[in-house]
Amino acid sequence: MKIVSVIGSSTVSKDSDEYIFAYELGKELAKRNFIVCSGGRTGIMEAVSKGAKEQNGLTIGIMPSYTGEEANPYVDIKINTGMNWNRNPIVVATGIFVIAISGGYGTLSELAYSQILKKKVFGYKTHDIEGVEKVSTLEELLQKIDEYLRIK
């Protein structure tokens, strides 16, 4: 199985387009036998984990605390770091590529680490910076993932 890192806002509402996108993405990633790695908390992290779990996928949360008590209920494996935002490079390094969905400064730092670590990044409604290949729909993202894996 391959691991993909999904990064994004912890504050999106459950009825937002970004949350729904992440939820549907999680389902599709699990169907394709990806393990989903995220920061393990709320928002995008919860949505993608929930979608993956509904398709019997495996999820990893790189947690900010030593206890992992802030993990969303869809995280299977909690890696408790005690590192708060300093865990961000670990989230990025874990996946063979990165998907960014919306996000604030934490996501922006993860995008920077993605570039430092030379990770392929796909982005949906996220920061418009060099190195992020933007997508507009889930279907477009899945097609780009398939293309990327064929040439890798």
C-alpha positions as CSV (number, residue, x, y, z in Angstrom):
1,M,0.0,0.0,0.0
2,K,1.1,3.6,-0.7
3,I,0.7,6.5,1.7
4,V,-0.6,9.9,0.6
5,S,-0.3,13.0,2.8
6,V,-3.4,15.2,2.9
7,I,-3.0,18.7,4.4
8,G,-5.5,21.5,4.9
9,S,-7.5,23.7,7.2
10,S,-8.5,22.5,10.6
11,T,-11.4,25.0,10.7
12,V,-13.5,24.4,7.7
13,S,-17.2,23.7,8.4
14,K,-18.7,20.3,7.7
15,D,-21.0,21.8,5.1
16,S,-18.3,23.6,3.2
17,D,-17.2,22.6,-0.3
18,E,-13.7,21.9,0.9
19,Y,-14.9,19.5,3.7
20,I,-17.1,17.6,1.2
21,F,-14.2,17.5,-1.3
22,A,-11.9,16.0,1.3
23,Y,-14.5,13.5,2.4
24,E,-15.1,12.3,-1.1
25,L,-11.3,12.3,-1.7
26,G,-10.8,10.0,1.3
27,K,-13.3,7.5,-0.1
28,E,-11.6,7.5,-3.5
29,L,-8.1,7.2,-2.0
30,A,-9.2,4.2,0.1
31,K,-10.7,2.5,-3.0
32,R,-7.3,2.9,-4.6
33,N,-5.6,1.3,-1.7
34,F,-3.9,4.4,-0.4
35,I,-3.2,4.8,3.3
36,V,-4.2,8.4,4.2
37,C,-1.8,10.4,6.4
38,S,-2.8,13.8,7.9
39,G,-2.3,15.9,11.0
40,G,-5.1,13.9,12.5
41,R,-7.3,16.7,13.9
42,T,-10.5,18.4,12.7
43,G,-11.6,20.0,9.4
44,I,-9.9,18.7,6.3
45,M,-8.0,16.1,8.3
46,E,-11.2,14.7,9.8
47,A,-13.1,14.8,6.4
48,V,-10.5,12.8,4.5
49,S,-10.1,10.3,7.3
50,K,-13.8,9.8,7.6
51,G,-14.1,9.2,3.9
52,A,-11.3,6.7,3.9
53,K,-12.7,4.8,6.9
54,E,-16.1,4.5,5.3
55,Q,-14.3,2.6,2.5
56,N,-12.4,0.4,5.0
57,G,-9.2,2.4,4.4
58,L,-6.4,2.9,6.9
59,T,-5.6,6.3,8.3
60,I,-2.6,7.8,10.1
61,G,-2.6,10.9,12.2
62,I,0.6,12.7,13.0
63,M,-0.6,14.3,16.3
64,P,0.6,17.6,17.8
65,S,0.4,16.3,21.4
66,Y,2.1,13.6,23.4
67,T,-1.3,12.0,24.2
68,G,-3.2,12.2,20.8
69,E,-6.4,13.1,22.6
70,E,-7.2,15.7,19.9
71,A,-7.4,13.0,17.2
72,N,-10.5,12.9,15.2
73,P,-12.5,9.6,15.6
74,Y,-11.4,8.3,12.2
75,V,-7.7,8.0,12.9
76,D,-6.5,4.4,13.1
77,I,-2.9,5.0,13.9
78,K,-1.9,8.0,16.1
79,I,1.7,9.0,16.1
80,N,1.9,11.3,19.1
81,T,4.8,13.7,18.6
82,G,4.4,16.4,21.3
83,M,5.7,18.8,18.6
84,N,2.6,20.9,17.8
85,W,3.1,22.6,14.4
86,N,6.7,21.4,14.3
87,R,5.2,18.0,13.2
88,N,4.3,19.5,9.8
89,P,7.4,18.2,8.0
90,I,6.7,14.7,9.3
91,V,3.2,14.8,7.8
92,V,4.6,15.9,4.4
93,A,7.5,13.4,4.5
94,T,5.2,10.4,5.2
95,G,3.4,10.5,1.8
96,I,4.7,9.7,-1.6
97,F,2.9,12.9,-2.7
98,V,0.8,15.6,-1.0
99,I,-2.7,16.9,-1.5
100,A,-3.5,20.4,-0.1
101,I,-7.1,21.5,0.4
102,S,-7.7,25.1,1.5
103,G,-5.6,25.9,4.6
104,G,-4.0,28.7,6.6
105,Y,-0.4,29.3,7.7
106,G,0.0,25.7,9.0
107,T,-0.8,24.4,5.5
108,L,1.5,27.0,4.0
109,S,4.3,25.7,6.1
110,E,3.6,22.2,4.9
111,L,3.6,23.4,1.3
112,A,7.1,24.9,2.0
113,Y,8.3,21.6,3.4
114,S,6.8,19.8,0.4
115,Q,9.1,21.9,-1.8
116,I,12.1,21.4,0.4
117,L,11.5,17.6,0.3
118,K,10.7,17.7,-3.4
119,K,7.2,16.2,-3.0
120,K,4.7,16.4,-5.8
121,V,1.8,18.6,-4.6
122,F,-1.8,18.8,-5.9
123,G,-3.9,21.6,-4.6
124,Y,-7.7,22.3,-4.3
125,K,-8.7,25.8,-3.2
126,T,-5.3,26.3,-1.5
127,H,-2.4,28.7,-1.5
128,D,-1.4,29.8,-5.0
129,I,2.3,29.3,-4.9
130,E,4.9,27.8,-7.1
131,G,5.1,24.0,-6.9
132,V,1.3,23.4,-6.3
133,E,-0.5,21.9,-9.3
134,K,-4.0,23.2,-9.0
135,V,-7.1,21.1,-9.6
136,S,-10.8,22.2,-9.9
137,T,-12.6,18.9,-9.4
138,L,-12.2,15.6,-7.7
139,E,-12.2,13.9,-11.1
140,E,-9.4,16.1,-12.3
141,L,-7.4,15.3,-9.2
142,L,-7.8,11.6,-9.5
143,Q,-6.8,11.8,-13.2
144,K,-3.6,13.7,-12.3
145,I,-2.8,11.2,-9.5
146,D,-3.1,8.4,-12.0
147,E,-0.9,10.2,-14.5
148,Y,1.7,11.0,-11.8
149,L,1.9,7.4,-10.6
150,R,2.3,6.1,-14.2
151,I,5.3,8.3,-14.8
152,K,6.9,7.9,-11.4
